[in-house]
Amino acid sequence: MRTALLTTGLLLATSSISMAQQVEPIEYTLDNGMHFLLMPRDEQPNIITAGWISPVGSVNERPGITGVSHFLEHLLFKGTDYIGTSDAEGDLAFRNQLTEIRQKMRAYTTDVQYKRFYRGEIDNPWDPANDTPELREMRAQMTALQDEQAGITIKNEFDKVYTGNGGSGMNAGTSNDFTVFYINIPSNKLELWSWMESDRLNNPSLRELDAERFVVIEERRQRLEATATGKLDEQFDSMFWVASPYNFPVIGWMSDLMAYTEDEVREYFETYYQPANLTGVIVGDFEVDEAKQLIDSYFGRLENKRAAPSPMVTHSVPLLGEMRFTGECDCQDQVEVRYRSVAYGNPDEPVLDVIADLLNGRTGRLYKSLVEKQGIAASARAGNRSQHFAGSFSFSATPKGDASLEDLELAWLEQIDLLKTEPVSDRELQKIKNQSAADTFRELQDNSSLFFQLAITEAYGGYEYLNTYPRAIQEVTAEDIMRVANEYFKSDARATALYTRKGGEAKLITIDDVKASLPEEMVGMIMPNLEAQLAELDGMNAEQLRQGMAEIESQAEMIPPQMKKLMDYIQQEMQIRLDAIESNGAESSEGGEG
């Protein structure tokens, strides 16, 4: 009893800290409009997490250039006019010649190859296997120039400069709504960062454009098209969002990836990556006055070369009836039921997040009802995703034993009815609030975590949300939950995806699948530890395996896309071991009875 009281007291104390939370970075804006958030703190001595973010992602694209935000993320690691080459003038000459040939190939393809495609003579106008003699000649000229350029190209020099000066964790990410670049550096290397990043923004070379195009195409194939449900998920997303540009995949449609011209990519860069559209964020052990001087000297030289980006005007139309999407896959049967929710910052966002927390986790309603009590689900989870301009709330599950997908749908609708008609108890609601407060407190202790929260909230409209959101969570009431459930979870305004296994056994994820899904820079860090993790699974009992699977399910919405295959693999291996334990237990029981 005393232990329970102590635990409750700790959580309530943490809750008080969260409700009083005041994250107050120093704001600094240059004459060119580039905004900075400076957060000096000494919790991690001599270390800084620094980076910048642009509120641009797939939602800002258009047909013809889908995926260009993600593609630019790749290209911005290729260096600048002076970083990444041993001969700046020669490199520029090669790039100009390649641009000229690339434009000729594009014009020829859209004029000749597309007509052949429409007539049914070829299946892909961009496939080199379908080249005409004229295209083969142009492609040969391009390859020869690229081979010559390779002689003066310094591979990965941008990364080498940073790592040679103590930098670590350099990376970037693109979402529907934003693109962010970041790195951890020693405190005495802030000037190096200021020079490197301002040069990246001022003089990006877009070097190796064609080679990187095929890297992205291969990434699309491996991480989307070759996965069990990737292509189905992509089409379900497109159907769900209707008119909204959220129906564009972040990685882009394949035909667009093949068609970009350098002019289109550079125009997009100069529109969305100009200083007035950027926010720099520096968190860690540094002196503010020194940082401001470096920001002035380096980022102050950036110019706005184009008009400000156009505001978002297209939004999705309401769903006027239930949509149902069915497909077959080399996977376990699974169902997803999805509703429109709210955009980031909407007053109902915290309520929807609380509902997701009520449903998730080993002590959540879905696990207790569908997994434990009814025994019809191997996994079940819910999640709210509030994006910049729109949001969605979804339920997903996989059946267990003889249960059908329809059984899971009905069980979900029962849970929805409970949320609509029965107030959540004070105890259950307070437990969710306490956990949210504890999570919020932990997430502010690390430089990198605080960097991401500052950057993303600022890109979405303002970092102040870090201070107001925790208080909004604490203010959610049982009446709010009932109101929101009735308003958004409507049977005539939802989309349901039903995936069933193709004939035969489900295709298991392999180690090779996991390795192929990871970013190249993460393979060396993760794969050596995976074998040890699998050995730990072998020593777990049934209860530990169930708990581990539930923890993964509860955090599914927070797992980065590049880590999803890895987590699916670990979850698969847990399920295999759990099935074996339960099977052995059943056999022993039958033997005893005999």
NORKAQUI-V977040 format. One record per pair of residues at least 4 apart in sequence whose C-alpha atoms are under 8 Angstrom apart, sorted by the first residue. I is the first residue (numbers start at 1). J is the second residue. D is the distance in Angstrom with one decimal. If there is no record, write none. Layout:
BEGIN
[[I/J/D] [I/J/D]]
END
This chain:
BEGIN
[[1/5/6.4] [2/6/6.2] [3/7/6.2] [4/8/6.1] [5/9/6.1] [6/10/6.2] [7/11/6.3] [8/12/6.1] [9/13/6.1] [10/14/6.2] [11/15/6.1] [11/434/5.6] [11/435/7.5] [11/437/7.7] [11/438/6.7] [12/16/6.3] [12/434/6.5] [13/17/6.4] [14/18/6.2] [14/434/7.6] [14/437/6.2] [14/438/5.8] [14/441/7.1] [15/19/6.1] [15/433/7.7] [15/434/5.9] [15/437/4.8] [15/438/6.7] [16/20/6.2] [17/21/6.0] [17/437/8.0] [17/441/7.5] [18/437/5.5] [18/438/7.7] [18/440/6.7] [18/441/6.1] [18/470/6.3] [18/471/7.5] [19/437/7.8] [19/467/7.9] [19/470/6.0] [19/471/5.0] [19/474/7.5] [20/467/8.0] [20/471/8.0] [21/467/5.7] [21/470/8.0] [22/466/7.9] [22/467/5.5] [23/464/7.6] [23/466/6.9] [23/467/6.4] [24/39/7.7] [25/37/5.6] [25/38/5.3] [25/39/4.8] [25/40/7.9] [26/37/5.7] [26/38/4.9] [26/39/6.4] [27/35/7.3] [27/36/5.7] [27/37/4.9] [27/38/6.4] [28/35/5.9] [28/36/5.0] [28/37/6.5] [28/38/7.6] [28/292/7.8] [29/33/6.1] [29/34/5.7] [29/35/4.4] [29/36/6.0] [30/34/5.4] [30/35/6.5] [30/296/7.1] [30/300/6.3] [31/300/7.3] [32/275/6.2] [32/276/6.1] [32/300/6.8] [32/302/7.1] [32/303/6.5] [32/304/7.0] [33/275/6.0] [33/276/4.1] [33/277/7.5] [34/275/4.6] [34/276/4.8] [34/277/6.7] [34/278/5.5] [34/279/6.0] [34/280/7.5] [34/299/7.9] [35/276/7.5] [35/278/6.5] [35/279/4.7] [35/280/6.2] [36/279/5.4] [36/280/4.5] [36/281/5.7] [36/282/7.8] [37/279/7.4] [37/280/6.3] [37/281/4.9] [37/282/6.5] [37/454/7.8] [38/281/6.1] [38/282/5.1] [38/283/6.3] [38/288/7.2] [39/281/7.9] [39/282/6.1] [39/283/4.7] [39/284/6.5] [40/282/7.8] [40/283/5.8] [40/284/5.1] [40/285/5.7] [40/286/5.9] [40/287/7.1] [40/288/7.1] [41/283/7.0] [41/284/4.9] [41/285/5.4] [41/286/7.6] [42/46/7.8] [42/284/6.2] [42/285/5.1] [43/284/7.7] [43/285/7.9] [43/445/7.8] [44/284/6.9] [44/285/7.0] [44/446/7.9] [44/447/7.5] [45/284/7.7] [45/285/5.8] [46/186/5.6] [46/187/4.8] [46/188/7.7] [46/284/7.8] [46/285/5.5] [46/286/7.8] [47/184/6.9] [47/185/5.9] [47/186/4.8] [47/187/5.3] [47/284/5.9] [47/285/5.8] [48/184/5.6] [48/185/5.3] [48/186/6.1] [48/187/5.7] [48/282/6.9] [48/283/5.7] [48/284/4.4] [48/285/5.9] [48/286/7.3] [48/447/7.2] [49/182/7.0] [49/183/5.8] [49/184/4.4] [49/185/6.4] [49/282/6.0] [49/283/5.3] [49/284/6.3] [49/447/6.1] [49/448/5.8] [49/451/6.7] [50/182/5.6] [50/183/5.7] [50/184/6.4] [50/185/7.5] [50/193/7.9] [50/280/7.7] [50/281/5.7] [50/282/4.4] [50/283/6.3] [50/451/7.5] [51/180/7.3] [51/181/5.3] [51/182/4.1] [51/183/6.4] [51/280/5.8] [51/281/5.5] [51/282/6.6] [52/180/5.9] [52/181/5.6] [52/182/6.7] [52/278/6.8] [52/279/5.5] [52/280/4.1] [52/281/5.8] [52/455/7.3] [53/178/7.0] [53/179/5.8] [53/180/4.3] [53/181/6.4] [53/278/5.8] [53/279/5.4] [53/280/6.5] [53/455/6.3] [53/456/7.6] [53/459/7.0] [54/178/5.7] [54/179/5.4] [54/180/6.5] [54/272/7.0] [54/273/6.5] [54/277/6.2] [54/278/4.9] [54/279/6.6] [54/459/6.7] [55/177/6.0] [55/178/4.3] [55/179/6.5] [55/272/7.9] [55/277/7.3] [55/278/7.5] [55/459/5.2] [55/460/7.2] [56/60/6.1] [56/69/7.1] [56/176/7.6] [56/177/5.4] [56/178/4.4] [56/179/5.9] [56/272/6.5] [57/61/7.3] [57/69/5.5] [57/70/7.5] [57/174/6.3] [57/175/5.5] [57/176/4.6] [57/177/4.5] [57/178/4.8] [57/179/6.2] [57/250/7.3] [58/66/6.6] [58/67/6.3] [58/68/7.7] [58/69/6.3] [58/70/7.9] [58/175/6.9] [58/176/4.6] [58/177/6.7] [58/245/7.4] [58/246/7.2] [58/248/6.3] [58/249/6.9] [58/250/5.1] [58/252/7.8] [59/176/5.4] [59/177/6.1] [59/245/5.0] [59/246/5.4] [59/248/7.1] [60/177/7.8] [60/245/7.4] [60/312/7.5] [61/65/6.3] [61/66/5.6] [61/67/7.5] [61/68/7.4] [61/69/7.8] [61/245/7.6] [62/66/5.9] [62/245/7.8] [63/256/7.7] [64/256/5.2] [64/259/7.6] [64/260/7.8] [65/252/7.7] [65/256/5.5] [65/257/7.3] [65/259/7.9] [65/260/6.6] [65/264/7.9] [66/248/6.7] [66/249/7.5] [66/250/7.6] [66/251/7.5] [66/252/4.5] [66/253/6.2] [66/256/6.1] [66/257/7.4] [67/71/6.2] [67/249/7.1] [67/250/5.5] [67/251/4.6] [67/252/3.6] [67/253/6.9] [67/256/7.6] [67/257/6.8] [68/72/5.9] [68/251/7.9] [68/252/7.2] [68/257/7.7] [68/265/6.9] [69/73/6.4] [69/174/6.9] [69/179/7.4] [69/250/7.8] [70/74/6.7] [70/173/7.9] [70/174/5.6] [70/179/7.9] [70/250/6.8] [70/251/6.1] [71/75/6.4] [71/212/8.0] [71/213/7.4] [71/216/6.9] [71/251/7.8] [72/76/6.0] [72/265/7.3] [72/269/7.5] [73/77/7.2] [73/172/6.9] [73/173/7.3] [73/174/7.1] [73/179/7.5] [74/78/7.5] [74/212/7.2] [75/79/8.0] [75/206/5.4] [75/207/7.1] [75/208/7.8] [75/209/6.9] [75/212/7.0] [76/200/6.8] [76/204/6.4] [76/205/7.9] [76/206/6.8] [77/156/7.6] [77/158/6.6] [77/159/7.9] [78/84/6.6] [78/155/7.8] [78/156/6.8] [78/157/8.0] [78/158/7.1] [78/204/8.0] [78/205/7.1] [78/206/6.7] [78/207/5.9] [78/208/7.3] [79/83/5.0] [79/84/5.0] [79/156/7.9] [79/157/7.1] [79/158/5.8] [79/200/6.8] [79/204/6.3] [79/205/6.1] [79/206/7.6] [79/207/7.3] [80/84/6.6] [80/199/6.7] [80/200/5.8] [80/203/5.2] [80/204/4.4] [80/205/4.6] [80/206/7.7] [81/85/7.8] [81/88/6.2] [81/92/7.6] [81/203/5.8] [81/204/6.4] [81/205/5.1] [82/86/7.9] [82/88/5.7] [83/157/6.6] [83/158/6.6] [84/153/5.8] [84/154/4.7] [84/155/6.3] [84/156/6.9] [84/157/5.2] [84/158/6.8] [85/91/6.8] [85/152/5.5] [85/153/4.4] [85/154/5.1] [86/152/5.3] [86/153/6.4] [86/154/6.8] [87/91/6.0] [87/152/6.1] [88/92/6.2] [89/93/6.4] [90/94/6.3] [91/95/6.2] [91/149/6.5] [91/152/7.2] [91/153/7.8] [92/96/6.2] [93/97/6.4] [94/98/6.1] [94/145/6.8] [94/146/7.8] [94/149/6.3] [95/99/6.1] [95/207/7.2] [96/100/6.4] [97/101/6.5] [97/145/8.0] [98/102/5.9] [98/142/6.3] [98/145/7.1] [98/146/7.9] [99/103/6.2] [99/262/6.8] [100/104/6.5] [101/105/6.2] [101/138/6.8] [101/141/7.9] [101/142/6.7] [102/106/6.2] [102/142/7.9] [102/261/7.2] [103/107/6.2] [103/261/6.8] [104/108/6.1] [105/109/6.0] [105/135/6.8] [105/138/6.9] [105/139/8.0] [106/110/6.2] [106/259/6.9] [106/261/7.7] [107/111/6.1] [108/112/5.7] [108/113/7.2] [108/135/7.8] [109/113/4.7] [109/114/6.3] [109/125/6.7] [109/126/7.2] [110/114/5.2] [110/115/7.7] [111/115/6.7] [112/116/6.5] [113/117/6.1] [113/125/5.0] [113/126/7.7] [114/118/6.1] [114/125/5.6] [115/119/6.2] [116/120/6.3] [116/121/5.2] [116/122/6.1] [116/125/7.6] [117/121/5.7] [117/122/5.0] [117/123/6.0] [117/124/6.5] [117/125/6.0] [122/130/6.7] [124/130/7.4] [125/130/6.9] [126/130/7.5] [126/255/7.8] [126/258/6.6] [127/131/7.1] [128/136/7.8] [131/135/5.5] [131/136/5.9] [132/136/6.2] [133/137/6.3] [134/138/6.5] [135/139/6.0] [136/140/6.1] [137/141/6.4] [138/142/6.3] [139/143/6.2] [140/144/6.2] [141/145/6.4] [142/146/6.2] [143/147/6.1] [144/148/6.4] [145/149/6.1] [146/150/6.1] [147/151/7.0] [148/152/7.7] [149/153/6.4] [156/160/6.3] [157/161/6.1] [158/162/6.7] [159/163/6.1] [159/170/7.4] [160/164/5.8] [161/165/6.5] [162/166/6.5] [162/167/4.9] [162/168/7.4] [163/167/4.6] [163/168/6.1] [165/189/7.5] [166/185/6.3] [166/186/6.3] [167/183/6.8] [167/184/5.6] [167/185/4.4] [167/186/6.8] [168/183/6.2] [168/184/5.2] [168/185/6.5] [169/182/7.8] [169/183/5.4] [169/184/6.0] [170/181/7.8] [170/182/5.8] [170/183/4.2] [170/184/6.9] [171/181/6.0] [171/182/5.7] [171/183/6.5] [172/179/7.3] [172/180/5.4] [172/181/4.2] [172/182/6.1] [173/179/5.7] [173/180/5.4] [173/181/6.8] [174/178/6.0] [174/179/4.4] [174/180/6.7] [174/250/7.5] [175/179/6.3] [175/250/6.3] [176/246/6.8] [176/250/6.0] [177/387/7.2] [177/388/6.3] [178/456/7.7] [178/459/7.1] [180/455/8.0] [184/448/7.9] [185/189/6.3] [185/190/7.3] [185/193/7.9] [186/190/7.5] [187/284/8.0] [187/285/6.1] [187/286/6.0] [189/193/6.4] [190/194/6.2] [190/291/7.5] [190/294/8.0] [191/195/6.2] [191/294/6.2] [192/196/6.1] [193/197/5.9] [194/198/5.9] [194/294/6.6] [194/295/6.7] [194/298/6.0] [194/299/7.1] [195/199/6.0] [195/298/5.9] [196/200/6.1] [197/201/6.2] [198/202/5.9] [198/298/6.0] [198/299/5.4] [198/302/7.3] [199/203/5.6] [199/204/7.3] [200/204/5.2] [201/273/7.2] [201/274/7.8] [201/302/7.7] [202/302/6.1] [206/262/8.0] [208/212/6.0] [209/213/6.1] [209/262/7.8] [210/214/6.7] [211/215/6.5] [212/216/6.3] [213/217/6.2] [213/257/6.9] [213/258/7.3] [214/218/6.0] [215/219/6.1] [216/220/6.2] [216/251/7.8] [216/257/7.9] [217/221/6.3] [217/254/7.1] [217/257/6.9] [218/222/6.1] [219/223/5.8] [219/224/7.8] [220/224/5.3] [220/225/6.4] [220/251/6.6] [221/225/4.7] [221/226/5.7] [222/226/5.0] [222/227/6.9] [222/516/6.9] [222/517/6.6] [223/227/6.1] [223/230/7.5] [223/516/7.9] [223/517/5.7] [224/229/7.8] [224/230/4.4] [224/231/6.3] [225/230/5.5] [225/231/5.5] [226/230/7.2] [227/231/7.9] [228/329/5.7] [228/330/5.4] [228/331/5.9] [228/507/8.0] [229/233/5.9] [229/329/6.2] [229/330/7.8] [229/331/7.6] [230/234/6.2] [231/235/6.4] [232/236/6.1] [232/327/6.9] [233/237/6.1] [234/238/6.3] [234/249/6.7] [235/239/6.2] [236/240/6.1] [236/325/6.7] [236/497/7.0] [237/241/6.3] [237/246/8.0] [237/247/5.8] [238/242/6.4] [238/246/7.6] [238/247/4.2] [238/248/6.8] [239/247/7.3] [240/247/7.6] [240/323/7.9] [240/495/6.4] [241/245/7.6] [241/246/6.3] [241/247/5.3] [241/316/6.0] [242/247/6.8] [242/316/6.0] [242/317/6.9] [243/247/7.6] [243/314/7.3] [243/315/6.5] [243/316/4.7] [243/317/6.3] [244/314/6.1] [244/315/4.8] [244/316/4.2] [244/317/7.6] [245/314/7.3] [245/315/7.5] [245/316/7.9] [248/252/6.6] [248/253/7.7] [249/253/6.9] [252/256/6.8] [252/257/6.6] [253/257/6.4] [254/258/6.5] [255/259/6.5] [256/260/6.5] [260/264/6.5] [260/265/6.9] [261/265/6.5] [262/266/6.0] [263/267/6.0] [264/268/6.2] [265/269/6.2] [266/270/6.1] [267/271/6.2] [268/272/6.2] [268/273/8.0] [269/273/5.3] [269/274/7.5] [270/274/5.6] [270/304/7.8] [270/305/6.3] [270/306/6.5] [271/305/7.6] [271/306/5.8] [271/307/7.0] [271/308/6.7] [271/309/6.0] [272/277/6.3] [272/308/7.9] [272/309/6.3] [273/277/6.2] [273/278/6.5] [274/278/6.8] [274/302/7.7] [274/303/6.9] [274/304/5.2] [274/305/7.0] [274/306/7.8] [275/302/6.4] [275/303/6.7] [275/304/6.2] [276/304/6.8] [276/308/7.8] [277/308/7.7] [279/455/7.3] [279/458/7.7] [279/459/7.5] [280/455/7.8] [281/451/6.6] [281/454/7.4] [281/455/6.4] [282/451/7.1] [283/447/5.9] [283/448/7.7] [283/450/7.4] [283/451/6.1] [284/447/6.0] [286/290/7.9] [286/291/7.4] [287/291/6.3] [288/292/6.2] [289/293/6.4] [290/294/6.3] [291/295/6.1] [292/296/6.1] [293/297/6.2] [294/298/6.1] [294/299/7.9] [295/299/5.2] [295/300/6.5] [296/300/4.7] [296/301/7.9] [297/301/7.1] [298/302/7.9] [315/389/7.6] [315/390/8.0] [318/493/7.8] [319/492/7.8] [319/493/5.0] [319/494/6.9] [320/492/6.6] [320/493/5.8] [321/491/7.9] [321/492/4.5] [321/493/5.1] [321/494/7.0] [322/491/6.8] [322/492/5.0] [322/493/5.4] [322/494/5.0] [322/495/5.6] [322/496/7.6] [323/493/8.0] [323/494/6.4] [323/495/4.5] [323/496/6.1] [324/495/5.8] [324/496/4.8] [324/497/5.9] [324/498/7.6] [325/495/7.6] [325/496/6.1] [325/497/4.7] [325/498/6.2] [326/497/5.8] [326/498/4.8] [326/499/5.8] [326/500/7.9] [327/498/6.5] [327/499/5.0] [327/500/6.5] [328/499/5.5] [328/500/4.9] [328/501/5.6] [328/502/5.5] [329/499/6.6] [329/500/6.2] [329/501/5.2] [329/502/5.6] [330/501/5.7] [330/502/5.8] [330/505/7.9] [330/506/5.2] [330/507/5.2] [331/500/7.6] [331/501/5.5] [331/502/7.8] [331/506/4.8] [331/507/5.8] [331/508/7.6] [332/398/7.0] [332/500/7.0] [332/501/5.8] [332/506/6.0] [333/398/6.0] [333/399/6.8] [333/405/7.4] [333/498/7.7] [333/499/5.5] [333/500/4.5] [333/501/5.5] [334/396/7.2] [334/397/5.7] [334/398/4.5] [334/399/6.8] [334/405/6.8] [334/498/6.2] [334/499/5.3] [334/500/6.7] [335/396/5.5] [335/397/5.6] [335/398/6.6] [335/405/6.2] [335/408/7.7] [335/409/7.7] [335/496/7.2] [335/497/5.6] [335/498/4.8] [335/499/6.3] [336/394/6.7] [336/395/5.5] [336/396/4.2] [336/397/6.7] [336/496/5.6] [336/497/5.1] [336/498/6.8] [337/394/5.5] [337/395/5.2] [337/396/6.4] [337/409/7.8] [337/494/6.9] [337/495/5.9] [337/496/4.4] [337/497/6.5] [338/392/6.7] [338/393/5.7] [338/394/4.2] [338/395/6.4] [338/494/5.6] [338/495/5.2] [338/496/6.2] [339/392/5.6] [339/393/5.2] [339/394/6.2] [339/488/6.9] [339/489/6.4] [339/490/7.8] [339/493/6.8] [339/494/4.8] [339/495/6.5] [340/390/7.9] [340/391/6.0] [340/392/4.5] [340/393/6.2] [340/488/6.9] [340/493/7.9] [340/494/7.3] [341/352/7.9] [341/384/7.6] [341/385/7.9] [341/386/7.3] [341/390/7.2] [341/391/4.7] [341/392/4.5] [341/393/5.7] [341/488/6.3] [342/346/6.2] [342/348/7.0] [342/349/6.3] [342/386/5.9] [342/387/7.9] [342/390/5.5] [342/391/4.5] [342/392/6.8] [343/349/7.4] [343/386/4.8] [343/387/5.3] [343/388/5.7] [343/389/5.2] [343/390/4.1] [343/391/4.9] [344/349/6.8] [344/386/4.8] [344/387/5.2] [344/388/5.3] [344/389/7.1] [344/390/7.3] [344/391/7.4] [344/460/7.4] [345/349/6.6] [345/465/7.7] [347/351/7.9] [348/352/6.3] [348/484/7.2] [349/353/6.2] [349/386/6.9] [350/354/6.2] [350/469/7.2] [350/472/6.3] [350/473/5.4] [350/476/7.3] [351/355/6.3] [351/473/7.1] [351/476/6.0] [351/480/6.8] [351/481/6.2] [351/484/7.2] [352/356/6.3] [352/384/6.2] [352/393/7.9] [352/481/7.7] [352/484/7.3] [353/357/6.3] [353/383/7.4] [353/384/5.8] [354/358/6.1] [354/432/7.0] [354/433/7.9] [354/473/7.2] [354/476/7.8] [355/359/6.4] [355/481/6.9] [356/360/6.1] [356/382/5.5] [356/383/5.2] [356/384/6.4] [357/361/7.5] [357/364/7.3] [357/432/6.5] [358/364/5.5] [358/365/6.4] [358/428/7.8] [358/429/7.6] [358/432/6.7] [359/364/4.7] [359/365/4.6] [359/366/5.3] [359/367/7.7] [359/381/7.0] [359/382/6.5] [360/364/4.6] [360/365/6.7] [360/366/6.3] [360/367/7.0] [360/380/8.0] [360/381/5.6] [360/382/6.4] [360/553/7.5] [360/554/5.3] [361/366/8.0] [361/367/6.8] [361/381/7.9] [361/550/5.6] [361/551/6.1] [361/553/6.8] [361/554/4.6] [362/367/5.7] [362/368/7.2] [362/547/6.6] [362/550/5.2] [362/551/6.9] [362/554/7.8] [363/367/6.8] [363/368/6.5] [364/368/6.2] [365/369/5.9] [365/415/7.9] [366/370/5.5] [366/371/7.1] [366/380/6.1] [366/381/6.7] [366/415/7.9] [367/371/4.9] [367/372/6.3] [367/379/7.5] [367/380/6.6] [367/381/8.0] [367/550/7.8] [368/372/5.0] [368/373/6.0] [369/373/4.9] [369/374/5.9] [369/375/7.9] [370/374/5.2] [370/375/5.8] [370/376/5.7] [370/377/5.4] [370/380/7.4] [370/408/7.8] [370/411/7.0] [371/375/4.7] [371/376/6.1] [371/377/4.9] [371/378/6.2] [371/379/6.8] [371/380/7.6] [375/400/6.9] [376/399/5.7] [376/400/5.0] [376/401/6.9] [376/402/7.7] [376/403/5.3] [376/407/7.5] [376/408/7.1] [377/397/6.6] [377/398/5.6] [377/399/4.3] [377/400/4.7] [377/403/7.5] [377/408/7.2] [378/397/7.5] [378/398/5.6] [378/399/5.6] [378/400/5.0] [379/397/5.4] [379/398/5.5] [379/399/7.4] [379/550/7.8] [379/553/7.4] [380/395/7.4] [380/396/5.8] [380/397/4.1] [380/398/6.7] [380/553/7.4] [381/395/5.8] [381/396/5.6] [381/397/6.5] [381/553/6.2] [381/554/6.8] [382/393/7.4] [382/394/5.5] [382/395/4.3] [382/396/6.4] [383/393/5.7] [383/394/5.5] [383/395/6.8] [383/557/6.4] [384/391/7.5] [384/392/6.0] [384/393/4.4] [384/394/6.6] [385/391/5.5] [385/392/5.3] [385/393/6.2] [386/390/6.3] [386/391/4.2] [386/392/6.5] [387/391/5.4] [388/460/5.9] [395/412/7.7] [397/408/7.1] [398/405/7.7] [398/408/8.0] [399/403/5.6] [399/404/6.3] [399/405/6.5] [399/408/7.0] [403/407/6.2] [403/408/7.6] [404/408/6.7] [405/409/6.3] [405/498/7.3] [406/410/6.2] [407/411/6.2] [408/412/6.1] [409/413/6.3] [410/414/6.3] [411/415/6.5] [412/416/6.3] [413/417/6.2] [414/418/6.4] [415/419/6.4] [416/420/6.2] [416/485/7.2] [416/489/7.3] [417/421/6.1] [418/422/5.3] [419/423/7.0] [419/424/7.4] [419/481/7.0] [419/482/5.7] [419/485/6.2] [420/481/7.7] [420/482/4.7] [420/483/7.2] [420/485/5.4] [420/486/5.5] [421/482/6.6] [422/482/7.5] [423/478/5.3] [423/479/6.7] [423/481/7.8] [423/482/6.7] [424/428/6.7] [424/429/6.5] [424/478/5.3] [424/481/7.8] [425/429/6.2] [425/478/7.4] [426/430/6.0] [426/478/7.8] [427/431/6.2] [428/432/6.7] [429/433/6.4] [429/478/7.6] [430/434/6.0] [431/435/6.3] [432/436/6.1] [433/437/6.1] [433/473/6.7] [433/474/5.9] [434/438/6.2] [435/439/6.1] [436/440/6.1] [436/470/7.8] [436/473/7.8] [437/441/6.2] [437/470/7.0] [438/442/6.3] [439/443/6.2] [440/444/6.7] [440/470/7.4] [441/445/7.2] [442/446/7.9] [443/449/5.9] [443/450/6.8] [444/449/6.5] [444/450/5.3] [445/449/7.6] [445/450/7.3] [446/450/6.2] [447/451/6.0] [448/452/6.4] [449/453/6.4] [450/454/6.1] [451/455/6.0] [452/456/5.9] [453/457/6.0] [453/463/7.8] [453/466/7.4] [454/458/6.0] [454/463/5.5] [454/466/7.6] [455/459/6.2] [455/463/7.5] [456/460/6.2] [456/463/7.9] [457/461/6.3] [457/462/5.5] [457/463/4.8] [457/464/7.8] [457/465/6.6] [457/466/7.3] [458/462/4.0] [458/463/4.6] [463/467/8.0] [464/468/6.6] [465/469/5.5] [466/470/7.2] [467/471/7.3] [468/472/6.3] [469/473/6.3] [470/474/6.5] [471/475/6.4] [472/476/6.6] [476/480/6.2] [476/481/7.5] [477/481/6.5] [478/482/6.5] [479/483/6.1] [480/484/6.0] [481/485/6.0] [482/486/6.2] [483/487/6.2] [484/488/6.0] [484/489/8.0] [485/489/5.4] [486/490/6.9] [489/493/7.6] [489/494/7.6] [490/494/6.8] [501/505/7.8] [501/506/6.5] [502/506/7.6] [508/572/7.9] [509/513/6.1] [509/514/7.4] [509/568/8.0] [509/569/5.9] [509/572/7.7] [510/514/6.5] [510/569/7.4] [511/515/6.2] [512/516/6.1] [513/517/6.3] [513/565/7.7] [514/518/6.6] [514/565/5.8] [514/566/5.4] [514/569/7.2] [515/523/6.4] [515/527/7.2] [517/562/6.6] [517/563/7.8] [517/565/6.5] [517/566/7.9] [518/522/6.3] [518/523/6.1] [518/562/5.8] [518/563/6.8] [518/566/8.0] [519/523/6.6] [519/562/6.9] [520/524/7.9] [521/525/7.8] [522/526/6.1] [523/527/5.7] [524/528/6.9] [525/529/7.5] [526/530/6.4] [527/531/7.5] [528/532/7.8] [529/533/6.4] [530/534/6.2] [531/535/6.3] [532/536/6.4] [533/537/6.5] [534/538/6.6] [534/570/7.8] [534/573/7.8] [535/539/6.9] [536/540/6.8] [537/545/7.5] [537/573/8.0] [537/574/6.8] [537/577/7.8] [538/577/7.3] [540/544/5.7] [540/545/6.2] [541/545/6.3] [541/578/7.9] [541/581/7.9] [542/546/6.2] [542/578/5.7] [542/581/6.7] [542/582/7.7] [543/547/6.2] [544/548/6.1] [545/549/6.2] [545/574/5.9] [545/575/7.7] [545/577/8.0] [545/578/6.5] [546/550/6.1] [546/574/8.0] [546/578/7.6] [547/551/6.2] [548/552/6.4] [548/574/7.9] [549/553/6.2] [549/571/6.0] [549/574/7.0] [549/575/7.9] [550/554/6.1] [551/555/6.4] [552/556/6.1] [552/567/7.5] [552/571/7.5] [555/559/6.6] [559/563/6.4] [559/564/6.3] [560/564/6.5] [563/567/6.3] [564/568/6.0] [565/569/6.1] [566/570/6.3] [567/571/6.1] [568/572/6.0] [569/573/6.2] [570/574/6.2] [571/575/6.2] [572/576/6.3] [573/577/6.3] [574/578/6.1] [575/579/6.0] [576/580/6.3] [577/581/6.3] [578/582/6.2] [579/583/5.9] [580/584/6.1] [581/585/6.1] [582/586/6.2] [583/587/6.3] [584/588/6.2] [585/589/6.3] [586/590/6.3] [587/591/6.2] [588/592/6.2] [589/593/6.4] [590/594/6.3]]
END
